[in-house]
C-alpha cells in the first residue's frame, strides 16, 4: 500500500501499518470466493475505494475513543481505522455469518488487539448489556438509509457520543427527505464534510449528535 493517499487526510503511516494493510488486502483476496466480500479485489481498487475512504474518518476520531462499526461487511471502515490507529478501540457488528467469520479471522491474522467482532443483527445485539450505551462514536459506510442507521445506532451510543454516516453524492437528497422526520430518531444533523477520492469519487461524512428521546422510533427494535 502506498502512503500518498493517506497524506490527503494528513495521515502518516508507519512501515508496520503499511505491512498490515498489505496483509489485510491478501486476506480479502483469499476469502473473496468463500464469503463473497467485494466485487473487485485488486489491490489498487481496495486501497483507493475502500481503505483510503475508511481512513477519511480518522481526523474526527480522538485517541482512546470506543468506536462501533455497524454493518461492517468486509471490515470497512472499522478494520482500516483499527490498523491505522491502535490507540482506539473498535467493535465490528456484522449479521452475515461468512463475513463475520472473515472479520474474526482477519483480526487474528493481523494480530489486532484493539478490535473485536460480533456476529448478529444490530437490533438484537443492542440488548446486550456490554454493548448498550458503550460507544463514543458509531460509524457506517453506506449500509443503510440514514434514518434506519440512526435508529439502530442509538442504543449503542453514549449520551454525549456522535454518529458518522459515510455516503456518496446523494447524501443531500437523503438529508432533505429526512428533514421533517429526523426528530423522531432523537438526533440532529450537525455537520457534513465532503472529500474526493482518487478518480474523482465524491464522498461525504454526515455527523449527527443526540438530542432528546426519540418521539417515535422509526423501526421496532
Residue frames as qw, qx, qy, qz and C-alpha x, y, z in Angstrom:
[[0.000, 0.888, 0.461, 0.000, 0.00, 0.00, 0.00],
 [0.409, 0.417, -0.016, 0.811, 1.27, 3.47, -0.89],
 [0.279, -0.462, -0.487, 0.687, 1.36, 6.31, 1.64],
 [0.074, 0.097, 0.234, 0.964, 0.46, 9.12, -0.76],
 [0.346, -0.519, -0.598, -0.504, -3.28, 8.60, -0.50],
 [0.532, -0.582, -0.530, 0.314, -3.19, 8.73, 3.29],
 [0.338, -0.153, -0.088, 0.924, -1.43, 12.09, 3.11],
 [0.139, -0.481, -0.466, -0.729, -4.63, 13.52, 1.60],
 [0.576, -0.696, -0.354, -0.241, -6.11, 13.21, 5.11],
 [0.059, -0.786, 0.451, -0.420, -2.91, 14.40, 6.86],
 [0.915, -0.339, 0.186, -0.111, -2.11, 10.86, 7.98],
 [0.199, 0.665, -0.719, -0.006, 1.33, 9.33, 8.31],
 [0.976, -0.090, -0.035, -0.195, 1.53, 5.55, 8.07],
 [0.382, -0.645, 0.658, 0.072, 4.42, 3.60, 9.55],
 [0.313, 0.355, -0.835, -0.281, 6.14, 0.69, 7.81],
 [0.128, 0.075, 0.946, -0.287, 4.37, -1.69, 10.19],
 [0.471, 0.460, 0.404, -0.635, 0.98, -0.18, 9.37],
 [0.493, 0.525, -0.434, -0.542, 1.61, -0.38, 5.63],
 [0.158, 0.221, -0.961, -0.057, 2.62, -4.03, 6.07],
 [0.293, 0.240, 0.805, -0.457, -0.59, -4.76, 7.98],
 [0.548, 0.527, 0.064, -0.646, -2.66, -3.23, 5.21],
 [0.380, 0.427, -0.737, -0.361, -0.87, -5.46, 2.70],
 [0.019, -0.002, 0.982, -0.188, -1.78, -8.48, 4.85],
 [0.420, 0.403, 0.510, -0.634, -5.38, -7.27, 5.11],
 [0.524, 0.512, -0.319, -0.601, -5.60, -6.99, 1.31],
 [0.257, 0.265, -0.918, -0.142, -4.24, -10.52, 0.96],
 [0.205, 0.171, 0.868, -0.419, -6.87, -11.79, 3.43],
 [0.526, 0.479, 0.178, -0.680, -9.67, -10.13, 1.45],
 [0.488, 0.460, -0.596, -0.443, -8.42, -11.75, -1.74],
 [0.098, 0.154, -0.979, 0.091, -8.09, -15.15, -0.05],
 [0.239, 0.298, 0.788, -0.484, -11.59, -15.03, 1.41],
 [0.335, 0.297, -0.149, -0.881, -13.36, -13.35, -1.51],
 [0.480, 0.032, -0.738, -0.473, -14.60, -16.55, -3.15],
 [0.267, -0.217, -0.892, 0.294, -15.69, -18.01, 0.19],
 [0.061, -0.531, -0.577, 0.617, -17.56, -15.07, 1.67],
 [0.253, 0.689, 0.495, 0.465, -18.45, -13.00, -1.43],
 [0.369, -0.541, -0.268, 0.706, -16.87, -9.96, 0.19],
 [0.120, 0.714, -0.086, -0.684, -16.40, -7.46, -2.65],
 [0.783, 0.582, 0.207, -0.077, -16.86, -7.44, -6.41],
 [0.568, 0.712, -0.282, 0.303, -13.37, -6.04, -7.08],
 [0.778, -0.606, 0.064, 0.151, -10.41, -7.18, -5.01],
 [0.694, 0.433, -0.110, 0.564, -7.39, -5.95, -6.93],
 [0.524, -0.363, -0.328, 0.697, -5.04, -4.02, -4.60],
 [0.128, 0.141, 0.138, 0.972, -5.41, -0.67, -6.39],
 [0.405, -0.505, -0.454, -0.612, -9.21, -0.71, -6.07],
 [0.652, -0.518, -0.520, 0.189, -9.12, -1.91, -2.46],
 [0.445, -0.211, -0.212, 0.844, -6.73, 0.87, -1.49],
 [0.009, -0.157, -0.202, -0.967, -8.43, 3.69, -3.37],
 [0.456, -0.382, -0.467, -0.654, -12.09, 2.77, -2.99],
 [0.743, -0.489, -0.445, -0.101, -12.18, 1.10, 0.42],
 [0.682, -0.279, -0.337, 0.586, -9.10, 1.61, 2.61],
 [0.229, 0.114, -0.035, 0.966, -8.46, 5.30, 1.90],
 [0.378, -0.523, -0.372, -0.667, -12.20, 6.01, 2.08],
 [0.710, -0.526, -0.460, 0.092, -12.29, 4.41, 5.53],
 [0.576, -0.173, -0.239, 0.763, -9.29, 6.42, 6.72],
 [0.015, 0.535, 0.202, 0.820, -11.11, 9.65, 5.87],
 [0.575, -0.704, -0.354, -0.220, -12.83, 9.29, 9.27],
 [0.730, -0.164, -0.383, 0.542, -9.63, 9.35, 11.32],
 [0.188, 0.347, -0.154, 0.906, -9.25, 13.14, 11.72],
 [0.484, -0.454, -0.019, -0.748, -12.52, 13.13, 13.72],
 [0.885, -0.314, -0.340, -0.051, -11.76, 10.12, 15.94],
 [0.179, -0.814, 0.459, -0.308, -9.76, 11.08, 19.06],
 [0.412, 0.269, -0.838, 0.236, -7.26, 8.67, 20.58],
 [0.101, -0.010, 0.804, -0.586, -8.88, 6.50, 23.23],
 [0.602, 0.084, -0.047, -0.793, -12.29, 6.52, 21.54],
 [0.437, 0.101, 0.890, -0.086, -14.53, 3.47, 21.59],
 [0.373, 0.337, -0.388, -0.773, -15.79, 3.08, 18.03],
 [0.611, 0.211, 0.743, -0.173, -18.58, 0.83, 16.73],
 [0.188, 0.260, -0.623, -0.713, -18.79, -0.10, 13.04],
 [0.638, 0.257, 0.559, -0.463, -22.36, -1.16, 12.32],
 [0.814, 0.534, 0.194, -0.122, -22.83, -3.44, 9.31],
 [0.322, -0.708, 0.491, 0.393, -19.08, -3.86, 8.86],
 [0.810, 0.552, -0.082, -0.180, -19.26, -6.24, 5.87],
 [0.848, 0.319, -0.218, 0.363, -15.69, -6.76, 4.63],
 [0.646, -0.375, -0.259, 0.612, -14.38, -4.69, 7.54],
 [0.240, 0.250, 0.124, 0.930, -14.89, -1.18, 6.22],
 [0.291, 0.818, -0.327, 0.373, -14.43, 1.27, 7.77],
 [0.719, -0.671, 0.119, -0.136, -13.66, -0.44, 11.10],
 [0.918, -0.128, 0.104, 0.361, -10.61, -2.57, 10.31],
 [0.522, 0.544, -0.021, 0.656, -8.62, 0.16, 8.49],
 [0.270, -0.834, 0.095, -0.472, -9.35, 2.51, 11.39],
 [0.840, -0.526, 0.136, 0.004, -8.09, -0.07, 13.90],
 [0.854, 0.168, 0.060, 0.489, -4.96, -0.76, 11.85],
 [0.353, 0.632, -0.015, 0.690, -4.06, 2.91, 11.39],
 [0.245, -0.633, 0.259, -0.687, -4.96, 4.00, 14.94],
 [0.589, -0.091, -0.780, 0.188, -4.04, 1.35, 17.54],
 [0.060, 0.028, -0.536, 0.841, -4.96, 3.83, 20.28],
 [0.587, -0.056, 0.007, -0.808, -8.68, 3.46, 19.59],
 [0.351, 0.031, 0.918, -0.181, -10.93, 0.51, 20.40],
 [0.459, 0.182, -0.436, -0.753, -13.06, -0.80, 17.53],
 [0.495, 0.132, 0.818, -0.262, -16.04, -3.16, 17.61],
 [0.263, 0.142, -0.644, -0.704, -17.44, -4.64, 14.41],
 [0.572, 0.219, 0.650, -0.449, -21.01, -5.87, 14.03],
 [0.319, 0.275, -0.662, -0.619, -21.93, -7.99, 11.02],
 [0.767, 0.019, 0.318, -0.556, -25.10, -10.06, 10.56],
 [0.862, 0.373, -0.279, -0.200, -23.89, -12.41, 7.81],
 [0.873, -0.424, 0.227, 0.085, -22.02, -15.43, 9.18],
 [0.837, 0.271, 0.105, 0.464, -19.41, -15.84, 6.45],
 [0.244, 0.773, -0.092, 0.578, -18.48, -12.17, 6.59],
 [0.557, -0.763, 0.205, -0.257, -18.39, -12.24, 10.39],
 [0.937, -0.183, 0.172, 0.243, -16.07, -15.26, 10.20],
 [0.624, 0.547, 0.007, 0.559, -13.84, -13.33, 7.80],
 [0.126, -0.862, 0.153, -0.467, -13.66, -10.41, 10.21],
 [0.768, -0.590, 0.235, -0.079, -12.72, -12.64, 13.14],
 [0.909, 0.089, 0.150, 0.378, -10.09, -14.47, 11.08],
 [0.419, 0.719, -0.037, 0.554, -8.61, -11.18, 9.85],
 [0.394, -0.843, 0.196, -0.308, -8.35, -9.85, 13.40],
 [0.880, -0.369, 0.265, 0.137, -6.39, -12.97, 14.38],
 [0.801, 0.356, 0.145, 0.458, -4.17, -12.92, 11.30],
 [0.227, 0.794, -0.061, 0.560, -3.36, -9.22, 11.73],
 [0.555, -0.152, -0.556, 0.600, -2.73, -9.65, 15.45],
 [0.129, -0.536, -0.051, -0.833, -5.03, -6.74, 16.27],
 [0.311, -0.257, -0.778, 0.482, -5.69, -6.35, 19.99],
 [0.124, 0.237, 0.253, -0.930, -7.90, -3.28, 19.72],
 [0.522, 0.074, -0.407, -0.746, -10.69, -4.93, 17.70],
 [0.314, 0.082, 0.925, -0.197, -13.43, -7.45, 18.33],
 [0.355, 0.013, -0.553, -0.753, -16.23, -8.66, 16.06],
 [0.464, 0.152, 0.705, -0.514, -19.79, -9.77, 16.76],
 [0.108, -0.143, -0.816, -0.550, -22.00, -11.84, 14.51],
 [0.020, 0.552, 0.778, -0.300, -25.64, -10.79, 14.68],
 [0.087, 0.726, 0.428, 0.531, -28.21, -8.20, 13.76],
 [0.147, 0.309, -0.292, 0.893, -27.78, -4.78, 15.31],
 [0.536, -0.437, -0.086, -0.717, -31.33, -4.67, 16.65],
 [0.889, -0.305, -0.341, -0.027, -30.69, -7.90, 18.59],
 [0.675, 0.060, -0.363, 0.640, -27.19, -7.10, 19.82],
 [0.052, -0.565, 0.089, -0.819, -28.37, -3.71, 21.11],
 [0.734, -0.561, -0.125, -0.361, -29.92, -5.58, 24.04],
 [0.809, -0.008, -0.402, 0.430, -26.52, -6.91, 25.20],
 [0.455, -0.859, -0.144, 0.185, -25.56, -5.23, 28.48],
 [0.621, -0.378, 0.234, 0.645, -21.91, -4.87, 27.46],
 [0.355, 0.283, 0.483, 0.749, -22.86, -3.04, 24.25],
 [0.074, -0.856, -0.491, -0.144, -25.59, -0.71, 25.46],
 [0.094, -0.991, 0.027, -0.094, -24.52, 2.96, 25.61],
 [0.827, -0.369, 0.193, 0.377, -20.91, 1.75, 25.33],
 [0.649, 0.256, 0.312, 0.645, -19.53, 3.73, 22.38],
 [0.150, -0.594, -0.030, 0.790, -18.24, 7.24, 21.83],
 [0.293, 0.482, -0.409, -0.717, -18.54, 7.09, 18.05],
 [0.682, 0.243, 0.687, -0.057, -20.66, 4.94, 15.75],
 [0.145, 0.510, -0.495, -0.689, -19.89, 4.69, 12.05],
 [0.732, 0.306, 0.609, -0.008, -21.27, 3.01, 8.96],
 [0.102, -0.369, 0.552, 0.740, -20.33, 3.05, 5.32],
 [0.465, 0.180, -0.400, -0.769, -23.45, 3.39, 3.14],
 [0.006, -0.046, -0.996, 0.073, -25.01, 0.31, 4.71],
 [0.047, 0.616, 0.772, -0.151, -28.47, 1.66, 5.50],
 [0.023, 0.796, 0.266, 0.543, -30.57, 4.75, 4.96],
 [0.132, 0.382, -0.441, 0.801, -29.61, 7.46, 7.44],
 [0.614, -0.399, 0.048, -0.679, -32.95, 7.19, 9.21],
 [0.949, -0.161, -0.257, -0.088, -32.57, 3.46, 9.81],
 [0.637, 0.272, -0.455, 0.559, -28.90, 3.79, 10.75],
 [0.106, -0.464, 0.349, -0.807, -29.61, 6.43, 13.39],
 [0.789, -0.341, -0.010, -0.511, -32.38, 4.31, 14.88],
 [0.937, -0.004, -0.319, 0.139, -30.15, 1.25, 15.02],
 [0.486, 0.396, -0.414, 0.660, -27.20, 3.22, 16.41],
 [0.330, -0.684, 0.088, -0.644, -28.98, 4.95, 19.26],
 [0.860, -0.492, -0.060, -0.124, -28.98, 2.12, 21.85],
 [0.869, 0.045, -0.134, 0.475, -25.22, 1.64, 21.42],
 [0.338, 0.603, -0.079, 0.719, -24.25, 5.31, 21.78],
 [0.361, -0.324, -0.495, 0.720, -23.13, 7.13, 24.91],
 [0.064, 0.849, 0.466, -0.239, -25.29, 10.20, 25.71],
 [0.016, -0.864, 0.182, 0.469, -22.56, 12.58, 24.51],
 [0.581, -0.096, 0.671, 0.450, -21.45, 10.41, 21.59],
 [0.364, 0.579, -0.230, -0.693, -21.57, 11.17, 17.87],
 [0.769, 0.279, 0.573, 0.038, -22.59, 9.23, 14.78],
 [0.056, 0.576, -0.486, -0.655, -20.86, 9.39, 11.39],
 [0.774, 0.398, 0.484, -0.093, -22.54, 8.16, 8.21],
 [0.223, -0.392, 0.585, 0.674, -20.34, 7.77, 5.14],
 [0.583, 0.605, 0.501, -0.208, -22.29, 8.49, 1.98],
 [0.496, 0.184, 0.494, 0.690, -21.86, 9.22, -1.70],
 [0.058, 0.097, 0.204, 0.972, -23.11, 12.17, -3.80],
 [0.371, -0.506, -0.590, -0.509, -26.79, 11.52, -2.97],
 [0.330, -0.245, -0.653, 0.635, -26.32, 12.48, 0.69],
 [0.122, 0.070, 0.119, -0.983, -28.02, 15.88, 0.35],
 [0.535, -0.163, -0.521, -0.645, -31.09, 14.31, -1.20],
 [0.580, -0.277, -0.755, 0.130, -31.31, 11.82, 1.67],
 [0.214, -0.192, -0.479, 0.829, -30.95, 14.58, 4.26],
 [0.308, -0.047, -0.161, -0.937, -33.71, 16.58, 2.58],
 [0.613, -0.230, -0.647, -0.390, -36.02, 13.57, 2.69],
 [0.557, -0.281, -0.683, 0.380, -35.23, 13.07, 6.38],
 [0.098, 0.309, -0.197, 0.925, -35.51, 16.74, 7.40],
 [0.532, -0.403, -0.075, -0.741, -39.11, 16.64, 8.68],
 [0.904, -0.280, -0.264, -0.187, -38.67, 13.30, 10.48],
 [0.535, 0.387, -0.590, 0.465, -35.20, 13.46, 11.96],
 [0.325, -0.474, 0.444, -0.688, -36.53, 14.45, 15.39],
 [0.921, -0.158, -0.065, -0.352, -38.17, 11.02, 15.55],
 [0.829, 0.217, -0.433, 0.281, -34.70, 9.45, 15.66],
 [0.619, -0.758, -0.072, 0.191, -33.57, 11.59, 18.60],
 [0.644, -0.148, 0.219, 0.719, -30.65, 13.01, 16.60],
 [0.251, 0.916, 0.054, -0.308, -29.74, 16.26, 14.90],
 [0.777, 0.414, 0.110, 0.462, -27.54, 16.71, 11.83],
 [0.399, -0.820, 0.001, 0.411, -24.61, 18.83, 12.98],
 [0.019, -0.733, 0.472, 0.490, -22.19, 18.90, 10.05],
 [0.907, 0.365, 0.203, 0.055, -21.13, 17.41, 6.71],
 [0.258, -0.674, 0.526, 0.450, -17.57, 17.01, 5.45],
 [0.829, 0.544, 0.058, -0.117, -17.06, 16.44, 1.72],
 [0.343, -0.603, 0.623, 0.362, -13.94, 14.95, 0.19],
 [0.755, 0.544, -0.222, -0.291, -12.78, 13.48, -3.13],
 [0.799, -0.277, 0.500, 0.189, -11.01, 10.17, -3.58],
 [0.137, -0.389, 0.675, 0.611, -8.60, 9.40, -6.41],
 [0.110, 0.290, 0.863, 0.398, -10.61, 9.04, -9.60],
 [0.209, -0.184, -0.081, -0.957, -12.84, 11.98, -8.57],
 [0.421, -0.447, -0.784, -0.082, -15.20, 9.86, -6.50],
 [0.209, -0.519, 0.129, -0.819, -17.29, 12.26, -4.42],
 [0.547, -0.302, -0.753, 0.206, -17.76, 11.21, -0.81],
 [0.279, -0.643, 0.078, -0.709, -19.30, 12.72, 2.33],
 [0.360, -0.170, -0.801, 0.446, -19.29, 12.20, 6.07],
 [0.374, -0.625, -0.236, -0.644, -22.51, 13.29, 7.76],
 [0.231, 0.089, -0.719, 0.650, -22.25, 13.96, 11.52],
 [0.527, -0.566, -0.400, -0.491, -25.12, 13.56, 13.97],
 [0.084, 0.199, -0.705, 0.676, -25.44, 14.14, 17.70],
 [0.238, -0.473, -0.845, 0.070, -28.10, 13.01, 20.14],
 [0.205, -0.409, -0.008, -0.889, -30.88, 15.36, 21.14],
 [0.594, -0.234, 0.386, -0.666, -33.95, 14.28, 23.03],
 [0.464, 0.053, 0.880, -0.090, -35.53, 10.91, 23.48],
 [0.077, -0.052, -0.694, -0.714, -36.99, 9.99, 20.08],
 [0.533, 0.047, 0.186, -0.824, -40.69, 10.78, 19.82],
 [0.910, 0.175, 0.231, -0.295, -41.36, 7.63, 17.85],
 [0.448, -0.380, 0.722, 0.366, -38.83, 5.04, 16.76],
 [0.490, 0.464, -0.406, -0.616, -38.73, 4.52, 13.01],
 [0.645, 0.093, -0.740, -0.165, -38.44, 0.75, 13.50],
 [0.791, -0.517, 0.084, -0.316, -39.42, -1.60, 16.26],
 [0.250, 0.557, -0.766, 0.201, -36.30, -2.95, 17.95]]
